[in-house]
Amino acid sequence: MEILFGGITLLAIGLSLIFSFNNKPPNVLLFVMTTALISTSLGIGLLNLRKRAYQLLIYFASVIVLSKLLIFANIIHLNGALETSIPSPIKNSISILYHAGVVFYLLKRDVKKMFYR
């Protein structure tokens, strides 16, 4: 999934730049490109059973879950620069479910054993 999400995002960014319909400011575009590259790299690392990729994905997914919960609790707020056509509450809910699922799956005993041989 990480490779798919990262790859689709990178493809969409590339197409938006080629066809000049990118409307994101440079700093937001750089952030989205960086996160897409990280996601793709982590996915490739997981496929190669890299312990570091496993550890980093658990860390990043946990940070995302925590940040989304803080957004829902109105403790932190984003300025809207990352907004897309999908409403924020729906996108944040899906993000929490996905990233929490990733953490729980990666922490399963059988999965963890594959990375800690």
Buried (B, 14 or more C-beta within 10 A) or exposed (E): EBBEBBBEBBEEBEEBEEEEEBEBEEEBBEBBBEBBEBBBBBBBBBEEEBEEBBBBBBEBBBEBBEBBBEBEEEEEEEEEEEEEEEEEEEBBEEBBEBBBEBBEEBEEEEEEEEBEE
